[in-house]
Amino acid sequence: MFHFYYGGSSLIFLLPAMLLALFAQAKVKSSFRKYSSVRNHRNMTGAEAARRVLDSNGLRDVEIRQIPGNLTDNYDPRNRTLSLSQDVYGVSSVAAISVACHEAGHAIQHARSYAPLKIRNAIVPVVNLASSFTWILIIVGLGLLAGQSYEMYAMGNTIFNIGVLAFVAIVIFHLITLPVELDASHRAIVQMEELGIVTMEEKAGAKKVLSAAALTYVAALAVAVANLLRILAIRGRRD
């Protein structure tokens, strides 16, 4: 099971993905910084924009709160709370309302029982557990594979395969996360336009901010897949 061989260094899989991740991080920071200096025409803060979107979709019971950090914004479906970072909550920039409305988009997904979001939320506990033990299982498995006895090899093979399956769960999580984030951004753009929160020029800026953010999820998926291929390549050479 999972006996694959790839020629060359296993780093050939990881390096392009890491470069993409670095580019994505730089891109999102650059876009957010640029449009954080552009005030929206309605002088609406991120919290006000999110509240407008939520109320327009019948989600008046969703709480909005400010949290510390930079781009730590999130929506928690467990307590129906939308948390906005200090650079978004009380700031009336194009970047702030874009990020805030994106998180409001997640609240709409939750209220509409958006299937990919339900699947992602359901597997979060499994992925958290897998993230804690995957590399340990893989390293221990590879170590046992080097043993001289058949029993050690068989045990190592089993442990390694369990580690790989756990890593596959992580890849699936990132794969499901991508459409969830893209859909939330699409909902944000539609809501901002329909509610008159942005002008056409501001809409273009909002799209750039959210597209840059989406690239980070593409990069996360690429890194996860690259790490999986790297693990299989190491195992292939060991065999």
N, C-alpha and C positions, 0 to 999 in steps of 0.2 A: 504493500500500500504506500502510495506517495513516493515511489522510487523513481525520481526524475533526475536527469543529468543535464546540466547546461555548461557548455564550455566557457573558459575564461573566468575571470574573477567574478564573484557574486556581487561585488560592488557595482558592476555594470548596470544592475537593475535599480539600485538605490540612488546612485548619483543623480541621474536626470530628475527623479522624483523630488529629491532634496533641493535641487536647484529651482524646480517649479515652486516648491513650498516657500523658499526664500523670496522668489519673485512675487508670489501671491501676497506674502506678508508686507513686502515693501509697497506693493500696488495698493492694498487696502489702506495702509497708513497714509500714503500720499494722497489718495482720493479723499479720504475722510478729512485730512488736514486742509486740503484745497477748498472743499465745500463747507468746511466748518467756518471759513472766513466769509462765506456768502450768506447774507441774511435773507430769509424768505420774505416775500412781499406782504404776507399777512402778519409778520412779526409773531408767529406762533411758535411756542416752544415744543420740544419733543414730547413732553408730557401732554400738552394741550392737543397736539396732532393725534397722538395715540388715543386720547380720550374721545376725540371727535369720531375717529374711525370705529372704536369700540361701541360707542353709543349709537352710531348709525346702523350698527349691525345687531342691536338688541343685547349688547353685552355690558350693560351698565353695572353689573355686579362684579366685573373684573377689576381688581384693585391695581392701581399704578403706584409704584414706590421708587424712590431713589436709592441706589446702591453705590458704594465706592468702586473705584477702578476705572480703567480705560477700555471701552468696547467690551464690557462685561454684561451687556444687555441680554435679557432672556425672558422667556415666558414659561412659567411653571404650571402645567396642567393639573398638578395634584392639589394646589390651593388656589388655582385660577388667579395667579398674581403675575403682573407684568412688571419686571424690574428694569429700570433704565439707569445707565451710568451717569456720573456727574457731568460728563461732556455732552450728554443727550437730554437729560431730564428737563433742565431749566434753560436750555440754549435754543435760540430761535434761528438756527442756521438750516440750510438745505440738507446738510449731512445729518443733523440731529433729527429732523422730522422724517428723513428717509429711514434711518435705523429704527426709530420709534414705531413707525408704521409697519415696518417689516415684522417687528415683534408682535404688533397687533394682528398682523396676518397669521401668525401662529395661533393666536387666541381664536381667530375665526376658523382656522383649520380644526381646532379642537372642538369648537361648538358645532361644526358641520360634520364631525366624525370623518375627517379626511383619512382615508385608509392607510397611506404610507406613514402618516404621523402616529396612528394607532399601533401599527406594527413596530415602528421605532421605539415608542414608549414601552411597548410590551417586552422588547428584548434588551432594554437598558440594564436590568439587573444581571442578565446572563453575560452581557458584554463587559460590565464592570468586573464581574468575577473572572472572566476570561483574561482581561487585561492584567489582573493581579498575578495570575499563575502561568500564563502562556510561555513566557521566556524561561521561567524556571523549569517547566516540563521539557521544553525543547533542549535546553542545555544539559539537564540530567539525562535525557534520552540519548543525546549524542555521546555523552560520556560513557554510558553503559554499552552503547554500540561498539565501543572500542575494546570491550572486554573480550577475554579469550574464550570464555565458555559460551555454549549455545544458550544456556538459561539467561545469562546476562544480556546477550544480543537480543533475545526474544523480549525480555522485559524492556530493554531500551527502545526497541522497535514500537512496542505498545505505548510507552510513555511519550515517545516522540510524536506518534500519530495523534494521540490525544491533544498534544500541544498544537499540532497543525490544525486540527479541527477547531480548537479554540480560536486560533488566529483567523480561520475562515469566518467564524462568527463576527470577528472584529471588522473584517472586510465587508461582510454583508451589511453591518451597521452603517459603515460609511457609504455604501452603495445606496441604501435606503435614505440616508440623510440628505443626499444631494437633491433628489426631486422635492423633498420636503422644504428645503431652503429656497430652491428656485421658485416653487409655488408660492411661498410666503412673500417673496420679493415681487412676484407678479401681482398678487393680491394687493400689496402695498401701493404699487404704481397705479393700479386701477382705482383704488379707493382715494388716493390723493388727487387724482384727476377728476373723478366724479364729484368729490366733495369740494372741489375748488381750492384745495390746500396748496397746490403748486400751479405756477404758470407753465406754459409750454417750455420755456427756457429752463425753468427750475426742474421740470420733469426730466429733461436731458441730463442734468447734473445728478438728480436722484438715481437715474438708471446707472450712471457711471459708478456711483458709490456702492450700489447694491450688486452690480456686476463684479466689481473688485472683490467684494465680500464673498460672492459665490465662488470665485476662483480659489479661495482658501479651502473650500470644501472639495473642489476638484483635486487640489493638491493633496489634501488629507487622504482621499481615496487612492491617489497615485502612490503615495508613500506606503500605505497599508498593503497594496498589491505588490509593490516592489519588495517590501520586506518578506512577504510570503514567498515570492519567487526566489529571493535570496536564501531563505531557509531551505527551500527544496533543492536549490543548487548545492548548498553545503552538504546536505544529506546525499545528494547524488554523487558528489566527489568522495564522501566517506564510504559509500558502497563500492 
